Structures are given as C-alpha cells and as structure tokens.
Amino acid sequence: MNINNVVFERSFGTSSQLPASTLPEIAFAGRSNVGKSSLLNKLFNRKGLAKVSQTPGKTATINFFACDGVRFVDLPGYGYAKVSKSEKERWSELIEGYFNQDRDLALVVSLVDIRHAASALDEGMVGFLREVGLPFAVALTKADKLSRQQQMKQRSAIMRQLGLASDVPVVVCSSEKGTGIDELRALIAAAATREP
C-alpha cells in the first residue's frame, strides 16, 4: 500500500448518509483529544489530511479517506464534555450507526492516551469490539510524553485494565516522534489484505 496515494473522499454528519461499504475499511475510534487526527496525518505523512484542532471534540463527522483500494474511516471523538447533549447524541448515533451497518471492517484501531488509565468509554469501546467480534488493535498515543520505562509500565497497566490478551496488537505510538507508526502501518496493511 502506497501511503502517498491517500485522498480525502467525503464527510458525513448522520449515519443514514453513509455510503455502502465497497472496500475493506480501517476505522479509527477514540475519545476526543486522544490525538486521532495527528496520528492519521503521521500515518499518511500528510500534515493537513485530517484536521487537527486545538479544541477537542472538533471531529463531528465521519470522514472517509481512500488509499490503494482501502478506505480509512475517521470516527468522531467520543466523550468530550463541552458540547451540548443533542450534539453528543448525534455523535453517538453516528458512531453506533456506522458499526451497526453491514460494513467490510478489516480492522478497528482503538486509540487510548497512554498517559492515563483507559476511560470508561475506552473500556466500553474495547468491550463492544470484542463482543461483536470485530478485528481490532489498540494504539496507545502520546508516548513521547513518557519515558521508555513509563511507557512499558503504562502499556502493561492498560492491557490489564482492558483485559487484552496477546492476540490483540497493542502499539505504543507518538505522532510527534513517529514511534510505532511503521508497526501500525504494517498491521493495517496486513489487515487490509487478509481474506475475509
């Protein structure tokens, strides 16, 4: 997969607008402010591909990108407190609506901030992915904020907390330093080419 071939396709604000799933999809999910846009930009070596905002909770749509026969799906960040109840409900409908459709999901990358324990929402997302049997990996973001020793300690603690066995890939990542990006790209490429 040539990451330089990525193109932005479209954004959708409600699940009823979503296009049919015609390509294998790699979805990215995580709470607001986990660094999802920065990670996507680093994965594709493109600064402004996914909009990075100083205001958490800015991704209020599902954004679709395509690259070499694979679709990348940027889901809205969940759990941001400073939006209205109706907006939270719309985001929730959007995320649930996406997962409830018949989609060719090759992999879901669940992003968790390595600096803290996983939130209840992170636990809920991982529990949901496990329950419905979707293939997923966990990306522990913002690793550059911790020492190597702290990273390993937090990785083990979060894996224990989320009940992750060795069959679930857990990648320590930093969009700032590029840590874990090649490993994540390899995981994505392997998932995208796997026979359903």
ABEGO torsion letter per residue (X at the ends): XBAAABBBBBBBABAAABBBBABBBBBBBEBBGAGAAAAAAAAAGBAAABBBBABBGABABBBBBBBGGBBBBBBBBBGBAABBAAAAAAAAAAAAAAAABBBBBABBBBBBBAABBBBAAAAAAAAAAAAAGBBBBBBBBGAAABBAAAAAAAAAAAAAAAGBBAABBBBBBBAAAGBGAAAAAAAAAAAAABBX
